[in-house]
């Protein structure tokens, strides 16, 4: 289909472009930005006057809950939520049931995602069989099946010898490893940040030391092996300091933070709000502010939703027993914009953290509006305000600490491979014609 997007404010963080311009799409790809080809005749024209046109958002962490946890969410519901939030590519962790530790499981998930013709799905393979931390998976076969990296999700490898072998193997064959830093023994039994709030509420705390000890160990192993390491969801100022030093030392390390940790702190637990039960836990206000500064400075490479849909029964429990996680795919855009306004960050820089920078970490050809690339595009109204409610969320998971909050910035259209897969006016995500 030939599509002409006209009169929009085009922001392409990869090139630094920020100007009013038109975009021309043919056969699923961008053919021109600015002046269109002489022979171009649009089949559909999208008037983006007053709207911002940017690359489709790229989310580094979104649980789709298939296979195994369909009672919490389905691929259909979460992919619809993704495109409603302007997310066109996402990485999903391997903590499904069974875990993504065999090529057939990865191929099945990718096939299911393609059949829906919504966002692109990039699985992370399990680093160890069954995520049990003892036996390494066949990383080469999983990579051939479509895994972009290898991870333990939120589980630990307690045996440092196994961890060393995993990083050595990954380095030998050029695979990226994503490991959430948390020392099992220091974090064991904890449910909240170890601090004044946890003490007042009588909750078992998880010290910052659990994060920093794990980061220090991983960085030393990276220094020895040369493996590419990504640290998802850093939560503390002290942890970020270690990452900054590692980058100065030239280690192949990157990191991200979640929208929850960018905007919230342990005070937001209030009186046992289970929607604020996170993994890692929400840290102190000073940690939150340090993460914001690190994101602005580029020490934090990217921002993710850490989308984790949970059924109501698992959240309507005492705080210490409630399941961790929050839904976030549809909130990644407005909460990124809220951070940009609060921190006075230019939009081109803020959007880079959820487009081109995230694409670089994933190693995919996306996150740009350059001619010749797939037309994965988000068109949004930067001034539209709406209230986050259970009814406004397309995700099957309604668990978010931002329920009731008025946010600003809403997706109008989402294009994936040149097909309009979401149109706010239609009130639903619409599967496009099958993409090749």
Long-range contacts (C-beta under 8 A, 24 or more apart in sequence): 1-25, 1-27, 1-43, 1-44, 1-418, 1-419, 2-26, 2-40, 2-41, 2-42, 2-43, 2-44, 3-42, 3-43, 3-44, 3-45, 3-46, 3-375, 3-415, 3-418, 3-420, 4-36, 4-40, 4-42, 4-44, 4-45, 4-46, 5-45, 5-46, 5-48, 5-53, 5-377, 5-379, 6-45, 6-46, 6-47, 6-48, 6-49, 7-47, 7-48, 7-49, 8-48, 8-49, 8-51, 8-52, 8-53, 8-379, 9-48, 9-51, 9-52, 9-53, 10-53, 10-54, 10-369, 11-52, 11-53, 11-54, 11-347, 11-348, 11-351, 12-54, 12-55, 12-348, 12-368, 12-369, 12-370, 13-54, 13-55, 13-348, 13-349, 13-351, 13-352, 13-355, 13-356, 13-357, 13-367, 13-368, 14-55, 14-352, 14-355, 14-356, 14-367, 14-368, 14-369, 14-370, 15-368, 15-369, 15-370, 16-348, 17-348, 17-369, 18-346, 18-347, 18-348, 23-53, 23-369, 23-375, 23-377, 25-375, 25-415, 25-418, 26-418, 27-418, 28-374, 28-375, 28-417, 28-418, 28-419, 28-435, 29-372, 29-373, 29-374, 29-375, 29-418, 30-369, 30-370, 30-371, 30-372, 30-373, 30-374, 30-375, 31-371, 31-372, 32-371, 33-369, 33-370, 33-371, 44-420, 46-379, 46-413, 46-420, 48-379, 50-381, 50-383, 51-379, 51-380, 51-381, 51-382, 51-412, 52-347, 52-379, 52-380, 52-381, 52-382, 53-369, 53-377, 53-378, 53-379, 54-351, 54-355, 54-369, 54-377, 54-378, 54-379, 54-380, 55-88, 55-351, 55-355, 55-356, 55-366, 55-367, 55-368, 55-369, 55-376, 55-377, 55-378, 56-86, 56-87, 56-88, 56-89, 56-119, 56-355, 56-366, 56-367, 56-376, 56-377, 56-378, 56-414, 56-415, 56-416, 57-85, 57-86, 57-87, 57-88, 57-89, 57-332, 57-333, 57-354, 57-355, 57-358, 57-378, 58-87, 58-88, 58-89, 58-90, 58-354, 58-355, 58-358, 58-359, 58-362, 58-364, 58-366, 58-367, 59-87, 59-89, 59-90, 59-91, 59-304, 59-305, 59-307, 59-329, 59-332, 59-354, 59-358, 60-90, 60-91, 60-232, 60-256, 60-302, 60-304, 60-358, 60-361, 60-362, 61-91, 61-92, 61-93, 61-232, 61-233, 61-256, 61-258, 61-304, 61-305, 61-306, 61-307, 62-87, 62-90, 62-91, 62-92, 62-304, 62-305, 62-306, 62-307, 62-328, 62-329, 63-92, 63-93, 63-95, 63-307, 63-308, 63-309, 63-325, 64-92, 64-109, 64-113, 64-121, 65-96, 65-309, 65-396, 66-96, 66-109, 66-112, 67-96, 67-97, 67-98, 67-105, 67-108, 67-109, 68-96, 68-97, 68-98, 69-96, 69-97, 71-311, 72-309, 72-310, 72-311, 72-314, 72-396, 72-397, 73-309, 73-395, 73-396, 73-397, 74-396, 75-112, 75-113, 75-116, 76-116, 77-309, 77-394, 77-395, 77-396, 78-307, 78-309, 78-329, 78-395, 78-396, 79-113, 79-116, 79-118, 79-119, 79-121, 79-429, 80-118, 80-394, 80-428, 80-429, 81-307, 81-327, 81-329, 81-330, 81-393, 81-394, 81-395, 82-118, 82-119, 82-329, 83-118, 83-119, 83-414, 83-416, 83-421, 83-422, 83-429, 84-329, 84-330, 84-394, 84-411, 84-414, 84-422, 84-429, 85-329, 85-330, 85-331, 85-332, 85-333, 85-411, 86-332, 86-333, 86-378, 86-380, 86-411, 86-414, 87-119, 87-305, 87-329, 87-332, 87-378, 87-414, 88-119, 88-120, 88-366, 88-376, 88-377, 88-378, 88-414, 88-415, 88-416, 89-119, 89-120, 89-121, 89-122, 89-359, 89-362, 89-364, 89-366, 89-367, 89-376, 90-119, 90-120, 90-121, 90-122, 90-307, 90-329, 91-122, 91-123, 91-124, 91-148, 91-149, 91-362, 92-121, 92-122, 92-123, 92-124, 93-124, 93-151, 93-153, 93-154, 94-123, 94-124, 94-125, 94-126, 94-131, 94-151, 94-153, 95-131, 95-153, 95-154, 95-155, 98-130, 99-126, 99-130, 99-131, 100-124, 100-125, 100-126, 100-142, 100-147, 101-125, 101-126, 101-128, 101-129, 101-130, 101-131, 101-137, 101-142, 102-142, 103-138, 103-141, 103-142, 103-144, 103-145, 104-145, 106-142, 106-145, 106-146, 106-147, 107-145, 107-146, 110-145, 110-146, 114-435, 116-431, 117-416, 117-419, 117-421, 117-431, 117-432, 117-433, 117-434, 117-435, 118-416, 118-421, 118-429, 118-431, 119-416, 119-421, 120-364, 120-366, 120-376, 120-416, 122-146, 122-148, 122-362, 122-364, 123-147, 123-148, 124-148, 124-149, 124-150, 124-151, 124-153, 124-178, 125-149, 125-150, 125-151, 126-150, 126-151, 126-152, 126-153, 127-151, 127-152, 127-157, 127-166, 127-177, 127-179, 128-152, 128-157, 128-162, 128-166, 131-155, 133-157, 133-158, 133-159, 133-162, 134-159, 134-162, 136-162, 136-165, 136-166, 136-169, 139-169, 139-170, 139-173, 139-175, 140-173, 143-173, 143-175, 148-176, 148-362, 148-363, 148-364, 149-175, 149-176, 149-177, 149-178, 149-230, 149-362, 149-363, 150-175, 150-176, 150-177, 150-178, 151-177, 151-178, 151-179, 151-180, 151-232, 152-179, 152-180, 153-180, 154-180, 154-182, 154-279, 154-324, 156-182, 156-183, 156-184, 158-184, 158-185, 160-217, 160-221, 163-217, 163-218, 163-221, 164-221, 164-224, 164-225, 167-221, 167-222, 167-225, 167-227, 167-229, 168-225, 168-227, 170-225, 170-227, 170-228, 171-225, 171-226, 171-227, 171-228, 174-228, 175-228, 176-228, 176-229, 176-230, 176-363, 177-227, 177-228, 177-229, 177-230, 178-229, 178-230, 178-231, 178-232, 179-218, 179-229, 179-230, 179-231, 179-232, 180-231, 180-232, 180-233, 180-280, 181-211, 181-212, 181-214, 181-215, 181-218, 181-231, 181-234, 181-239, 182-206, 182-210, 182-211, 182-214, 182-280, 183-209, 183-210, 183-211, 183-213, 183-214, 183-217, 186-210, 186-213, 190-281, 191-277, 191-281, 191-319, 191-320, 192-266, 192-269, 192-277, 192-281, 192-282, 192-319, 193-266, 193-281, 193-282, 193-283, 193-284, 195-266, 195-283, 195-284, 197-266, 197-267, 197-269, 198-266, 201-269, 201-271, 201-272, 201-319, 203-319, 203-320, 204-320, 206-280, 206-281, 208-235, 208-236, 208-238, 208-239, 208-283, 208-287, 211-235, 211-236, 211-238, 211-239, 211-280, 212-236, 212-238, 212-239, 212-242, 215-239, 215-242, 215-243, 216-242, 219-246, 219-251, 219-253, 222-246, 222-251, 222-252, 222-253, 223-249, 223-251, 226-252, 227-252, 228-252, 229-253, 229-254, 230-254, 230-255, 230-256, 230-361, 231-255, 231-256, 232-256, 232-304, 233-257, 233-258, 233-261, 233-280, 233-304, 233-306, 234-261, 234-291, 234-300, 235-261, 235-280, 235-281, 235-282, 235-283, 235-287, 235-291, 236-283, 236-287, 236-290, 237-286, 237-287, 237-290, 237-291, 240-290, 240-291, 240-294, 240-299, 240-300, 243-299, 244-294, 244-299, 247-299, 254-301, 254-302, 254-361, 255-299, 255-300, 255-301, 256-300, 256-301, 256-302, 256-303, 256-304, 256-358, 256-361, 257-291, 257-294, 257-295, 257-300, 257-303, 257-304, 258-303, 258-304, 258-305, 258-306, 258-328, 259-303, 259-304, 259-305, 259-306, 259-328, 259-331, 259-332, 259-335, 259-336, 260-306, 260-326, 260-328, 260-401, 261-287, 261-288, 261-291, 262-288, 262-291, 262-292, 262-295, 262-303, 262-335, 262-339, 263-288, 263-335, 263-338, 263-339, 263-402, 264-288, 264-401, 268-401, 269-319, 272-318, 272-319, 273-319, 273-401, 274-315, 274-316, 274-317, 274-318, 274-319, 274-322, 275-315, 275-326, 275-399, 275-400, 275-401, 275-403, 276-401, 277-315, 277-319, 277-322, 277-323, 277-324, 277-325, 278-306, 278-324, 278-325, 278-326, 279-324, 279-325, 292-339, 292-342, 292-343, 295-339, 295-353, 296-343, 296-345, 296-349, 300-353, 301-353, 301-357, 301-360, 301-361, 302-353, 302-354, 302-357, 302-358, 302-361, 303-332, 303-336, 303-339, 303-353, 303-354, 303-358, 304-332, 304-354, 304-358, 305-329, 305-331, 305-332, 307-395, 307-397, 308-397, 308-399, 309-395, 309-396, 309-397, 309-399, 310-397, 310-399, 311-397, 312-398, 312-399, 315-399, 325-399, 326-399, 326-400, 326-401, 327-393, 327-395, 327-397, 327-398, 327-399, 327-400, 328-400, 329-395, 330-392, 330-393, 330-394, 330-395, 331-388, 331-400, 331-402, 331-407, 333-378, 333-380, 333-409, 333-410, 333-411, 334-407, 334-408, 334-409, 334-410, 335-402, 335-407, 337-382, 337-408, 337-409, 338-407, 338-408, 338-409, 341-408, 347-382, 374-417, 374-418, 375-415, 375-417, 375-418, 376-415, 376-416, 376-417, 377-413, 377-414, 377-415, 378-411, 378-413, 378-414, 378-415, 379-411, 379-412, 379-413, 379-414, 379-415, 380-409, 380-410, 380-411, 380-412, 381-409, 381-410, 381-412, 382-408, 382-409, 383-408, 383-409, 384-408, 384-409, 384-410, 386-410, 394-429
